[in-house]
C-alpha cells in the first residue's frame, strides 16, 4: 500500500472544487438513517403532526443539527437524536425518510451504501412493533434502490444503554437474514459510560446466523474498546475507531486482522473526539497501515455530504489523490456483500474513476 509520507509531493498545488468531489463515485459504509433526515421534511412533518417544537427552518436547526457556537462534545451531539425521535409518527413517515436518505445519497453519486438504523428509535414514540418497523424500512429501501440505481443494504443497530431491547431487535434481524436486505448488526451509543459486555453473546449468535458485525468503538472511549470489539464481539469492521492510535498494541491488532475502520471526520470533530478538523488522526492511521474508509455518520446533523468529506480528506488533511483512491476502493472491498458482488463493485468503481481521467 502506498504511504502518505511517500506521496505528499504528489498533492496537487491547486485545490479541487467541491464540484469535483460531488461528481466522484462513492461508497458509504457508515450512515445512520436517524441522522439523515432532510430539514425541510422535518419542518413539514412538525407542522402536519402538531409537534411542540419550532416549525421554521431557523427554529428547528438548533435542535437537530450541529451549529456554530455550540459546544462540540458527545452530549450535545447525541442530544440531536432526542428531537429527531419525535418525528417517527407513522409507517408512511418511516418509509418516506428512508427513501429520502437513499435519494440524497444517490444525488451525491454514492454507488453503494450501507444504511444503519435503530428500530427502537423508530418505534419509540408511537410504540410500533419492532418487527413492523424493520419491515417498513426494508420495503422502502428496496423501492428506493431500484428507483435510484444505488445498491443499498441495511445494518440493524442497537444501543449500549438498551441491552434488553437489543436482544429482541437482534433476533428480528436474524429472522430476516434471508431477505437479502439486512446484512449486519451494529452496536452504537455512549461507549464512555456503557459497557459492551452484555452484547457479546448476542453478537456471536448473530454472526453464526449469517449476519456481519460492526461496532462503534474508540470514538468516545479509548483504544481498549476497539480491542474488546474485535476480540470479544467479533467485529469485522470498527465504527470510527480513531482513538486506536492511543495504544500501539491495539494498532497492531487492527493491522494483523486487517479490520476496516469506518472513519467519519466531521462527526469526530463535532462530537469532540478531535479538537480540530486538521488534527484528525486519519493521516496517521493510514501511515500506520490501518485499513481506513471515509464516511459521513449523520449527514443531516453534521450538514455535510460524503462529497464534503472526500474534499476534507484531500484538501484539508493533505491526503494524496492516489491514497484517497485506495481508501475508496478499500471501502468497496469492506462492503458486507458476497464476494462476487464486491468484485463487481470494485471493478465498476475503478472503471468510473478511470473514465474521469483520474
C-alpha positions in Angstrom: 0.0 0.0 0.0 1.3 3.5 -0.8 2.1 5.5 2.2 1.2 9.2 2.7 4.8 10.2 3.5 5.9 8.7 0.2 3.3 10.6 -1.8 3.0 14.0 -0.2 5.0 15.6 -3.1 2.3 14.5 -5.5 -0.5 16.5 -3.9 -1.8 18.9 -6.5 -1.0 22.5 -5.8 -4.4 23.8 -6.8 -7.4 22.8 -4.7 -10.1 20.8 -6.3 -13.5 22.3 -6.2 -16.5 20.8 -4.3 -18.0 20.1 -7.8 -15.2 17.6 -8.4 -15.8 15.7 -5.2 -19.5 15.8 -5.7 -19.2 14.1 -9.1 -16.8 11.4 -7.8 -18.3 7.9 -7.3 -18.6 7.0 -3.7 -19.1 4.1 -1.2 -20.7 4.8 2.2 -20.3 2.2 4.9 -21.4 4.3 8.0 -24.5 6.4 7.7 -27.3 6.5 10.2 -30.9 6.8 8.9 -31.9 8.8 12.0 -29.2 11.3 11.2 -30.0 11.6 7.6 -33.4 13.4 7.7 -33.9 16.4 5.5 -34.5 19.6 7.4 -37.4 20.6 5.0 -39.1 17.3 5.7 -38.8 17.8 9.5 -40.4 21.2 9.2 -43.3 19.7 7.1 -43.8 16.8 9.5 -43.6 19.0 12.6 -46.5 21.1 11.2 -48.5 18.2 10.0 -48.3 16.4 13.3 -48.6 19.4 15.5 -45.4 18.7 17.3 -44.5 21.0 20.2 -41.2 22.2 18.5 -40.3 25.1 16.3 -41.6 24.6 12.8 -39.4 27.0 10.9 -36.1 26.1 9.3 -34.2 28.5 11.6 -36.0 27.5 14.8 -35.6 23.8 14.2 -32.0 23.7 13.0 -30.5 24.2 16.5 -32.4 21.2 17.8 -31.5 18.7 15.0 -28.2 20.0 13.6 -24.8 20.9 15.0 -24.4 24.7 14.6 -21.6 27.3 15.1 -21.0 28.4 18.7 -22.5 25.1 20.2 -20.3 23.0 22.5 -18.5 20.3 20.5 -18.9 17.3 22.7 -20.8 14.0 22.6 -23.5 15.2 25.0 -24.5 18.0 22.6 -24.1 15.7 19.5 -26.3 12.9 21.0 -28.9 15.5 22.1 -30.0 16.0 18.5 -31.4 12.5 18.4 -33.7 13.3 21.3 -35.6 15.7 19.0 -35.3 13.5 15.9 -37.0 10.6 17.6 -40.2 12.7 17.9 -40.8 12.6 14.1 -41.4 8.9 13.5 -45.2 9.1 13.8 -46.4 6.7 11.2 -45.3 3.9 8.8 -45.5 6.5 6.0 -43.1 8.8 7.7 -40.6 6.0 8.4 -40.7 4.8 4.8 -40.5 8.4 3.5 -37.4 9.3 5.4 -35.8 6.0 4.4 -36.5 6.7 0.7 -35.2 10.3 1.0 -32.0 9.2 2.7 -31.3 6.9 -0.3 -32.3 9.5 -2.9 -29.9 12.0 -1.3 -27.1 9.5 -1.3 -27.7 8.8 -5.0 -27.6 12.5 -5.7 -24.2 12.6 -4.1 -23.0 9.8 -6.5 -22.9 7.1 -3.8 -22.8 3.9 -5.7 -23.1 1.6 -2.7 -24.4 2.4 0.7 -25.0 0.5 4.0 -27.7 2.4 5.8 -27.9 1.6 9.5 -31.0 2.2 11.6 -32.2 1.8 15.2 -35.6 0.0 15.3 -36.1 1.0 18.9 -35.6 4.7 18.0 -38.1 4.5 15.1 -40.7 2.7 17.2 -40.4 4.5 20.5 -42.8 7.5 20.2 -45.8 5.6 18.8 -45.0 2.1 20.2 -44.8 0.5 16.8 -44.0 -3.2 16.9 -40.3 -3.6 16.2 -40.9 -6.3 13.6 -43.1 -3.9 11.6 -40.6 -1.1 11.8 -37.9 -3.3 10.4 -40.1 -4.4 7.6 -41.2 -0.9 6.7 -37.5 0.1 6.3 -36.8 -3.0 4.2 -39.7 -2.2 1.9 -38.8 1.4 1.4 -35.1 0.5 0.8 -35.9 -1.9 -1.9 -38.1 0.6 -3.7 -35.7 3.5 -3.4 -32.6 1.5 -4.5 -34.4 0.3 -7.6 -35.7 3.7 -8.5 -32.4 5.5 -7.9 -29.8 2.9 -9.1 -27.9 2.7 -5.8 -27.3 -0.6 -4.2 -28.3 -0.3 -0.6 -28.0 -2.7 2.3 -29.2 -2.3 5.9 -27.5 -2.6 9.2 -29.7 -3.0 12.2 -28.3 -1.1 15.2 -28.8 -1.4 19.0 -27.7 1.0 21.7 -25.3 0.2 24.6 -27.8 1.5 27.1 -30.6 -0.6 25.8 -29.5 -4.3 26.2 -33.0 -5.7 26.9 -34.5 -4.3 23.8 -31.3 -5.3 21.9 -32.0 -9.0 22.3 -35.4 -8.6 20.6 -34.0 -6.5 17.8 -31.1 -8.8 17.0 -33.5 -11.8 17.0 -35.7 -10.0 14.5 -32.7 -9.2 12.3 -31.6 -12.8 12.4 -35.1 -13.8 11.3 -34.7 -11.6 8.2 -31.3 -12.7 7.0 -32.8 -14.4 4.0 -34.4 -11.2 2.9 -31.1 -10.1 1.5 -31.5 -6.5 2.6 -30.2 -6.8 6.2 -26.6 -7.7 6.2 -25.2 -6.8 9.6 -25.8 -5.7 13.2 -24.2 -2.7 14.9 -23.6 -1.6 18.5 -23.7 2.1 19.0 -24.3 4.7 21.7 -22.4 6.1 24.6 -19.3 3.9 24.9 -17.9 6.2 27.6 -20.5 5.2 30.1 -21.9 1.8 29.0 -20.1 -1.5 28.6 -20.3 -3.7 25.5 -20.1 -6.9 27.6 -23.9 -7.5 27.7 -23.9 -7.8 23.9 -21.1 -10.4 23.5 -23.4 -13.4 23.3 -26.0 -11.7 21.1 -23.4 -10.6 18.5 -21.8 -14.0 18.4 -25.2 -15.6 17.7 -26.0 -13.0 15.1 -22.7 -13.8 13.3 -23.4 -17.5 13.4 -26.7 -17.0 11.6 -25.0 -15.1 8.7 -25.1 -11.5 9.8 -21.9 -9.4 9.8 -20.8 -7.4 12.8 -19.7 -3.8 13.1 -19.2 -2.0 16.4 -18.8 1.7 17.4 -15.6 1.8 19.4 -12.7 4.0 20.0 -14.8 7.1 19.4 -15.8 8.4 22.9 -14.0 5.6 24.6 -10.3 4.6 24.4 -8.4 2.1 22.3 -9.3 -0.7 24.7 -12.8 -0.6 23.4 -11.5 -1.3 19.9 -9.7 -4.3 21.2 -12.8 -5.5 23.0 -14.9 -5.1 19.9 -12.6 -7.1 17.8 -11.7 -9.9 20.2 -14.9 -10.3 22.2 -17.8 -9.1 20.0 -16.3 -10.4 16.7 -16.3 -7.0 15.0 -15.4 -7.3 11.3 -15.4 -3.5 11.0 -15.0 -0.7 13.5 -17.2 2.3 13.5 -15.0 5.4 14.0 -12.1 3.8 16.0 -10.0 6.9 15.8 -8.6 6.5 19.3 -7.0 3.3 18.3 -3.8 5.3 17.9 -3.6 5.7 21.7 -2.3 2.1 22.1 0.3 0.5 19.9 -0.8 -3.0 20.8 -4.3 -2.3 19.5 -2.9 -0.7 16.4 -1.0 -4.0 15.8 -4.2 -6.0 16.4 -6.0 -3.9 13.8 -3.2 -4.3 11.3 -2.9 -8.1 11.8 -6.6 -8.6 11.4 -6.9 -6.1 8.6 -10.0 -4.7 10.2 -11.7 -1.9 8.2 -12.3 1.3 10.1 -15.4 3.4 9.3 -13.9 6.9 9.8 -16.2 9.9 10.0 -14.1 13.1 10.1 -16.6 15.9 10.5 -18.6 13.9 13.0 -15.4 13.2 15.1 -14.8 17.0 15.2 -18.4 18.0 16.1 -18.7 15.4 18.8 -15.4 16.5 20.4 -13.4 13.4 19.6 -10.7 15.5 17.9 -10.0 19.2 18.7 -10.0 20.4 15.1 -10.6 19.0 11.6 -6.9 19.4 10.7 -6.0 17.5 13.9 -7.9 14.4 12.8 -5.7 11.2 13.1 -6.8 9.8 9.7 -3.3 10.5 8.1 -1.6 8.8 11.0 -4.0 5.9 10.8 -3.2 5.4 7.1 0.6 5.8 7.8 0.2 3.0 10.4 -1.3 0.7 7.9 -4.8 0.7 9.4 -7.5 -0.1 6.8 -9.4 3.1 6.8 -12.6 4.1 4.9 -14.3 7.5 4.7 -17.9 8.0 5.7 -20.4 10.6 6.9 -22.1 9.2 10.0 -25.0 11.6 10.2 -25.0 13.9 7.2 -28.1 15.9 8.2 -26.9 16.5 11.8 -23.5 17.5 10.5 -24.8 19.4 7.5 -22.5 17.6 5.1 -22.4 15.1 2.2 -19.9 12.4 1.5 -18.5 14.7 -1.2 -17.7 17.2 1.6 -15.8 14.5 3.5 -13.8 13.5 0.4 -12.9 17.1 -0.1 -11.7 17.5 3.5 -9.6 14.3 3.3 -7.8 15.6 0.2 -7.7 19.3 0.6 -7.6 19.9 4.3 -5.9 16.8 5.6 -3.5 16.6 2.7 -4.2 13.0 1.7 -2.7 12.5 -1.8 -5.1 11.6 -4.6 -3.7 8.1 -5.0 -4.1 7.3 -1.4 -7.6 8.7 -1.5 -8.5 6.4 -4.4 -7.1 3.5 -2.5 -9.3 4.2 0.5 -12.4 4.4 -1.7 -11.6 1.0 -3.2 -10.9 -0.3 0.3 -14.4 0.7 1.3 -15.8 -1.4 -1.6 -13.7 -4.3 -0.6 -15.0 -3.9 3.0 -18.7 -3.9 2.0 -20.9 -6.6 3.6 -21.6 -8.2 0.3 -21.0 -11.6 -1.2 -17.5 -11.8 -2.8 -18.8 -11.7 -6.4 -20.8 -8.6 -5.7 -17.8 -6.9 -4.0 -15.7 -7.7 -7.0 -18.3 -6.2 -9.4 -18.5 -3.1 -7.2 -14.7 -2.7 -7.1 -14.4 -3.1 -10.9 -17.2 -0.6 -11.7 -15.6 2.0 -9.4 -12.2 1.6 -11.0 -13.7 2.0 -14.4 -15.7 5.1 -13.4 -12.7 6.7 -11.8 -10.6 6.0 -14.9 -13.3 7.5 -17.1 -12.9 10.7 -15.1 -9.3 10.9 -16.1 -8.1 10.2 -12.6 
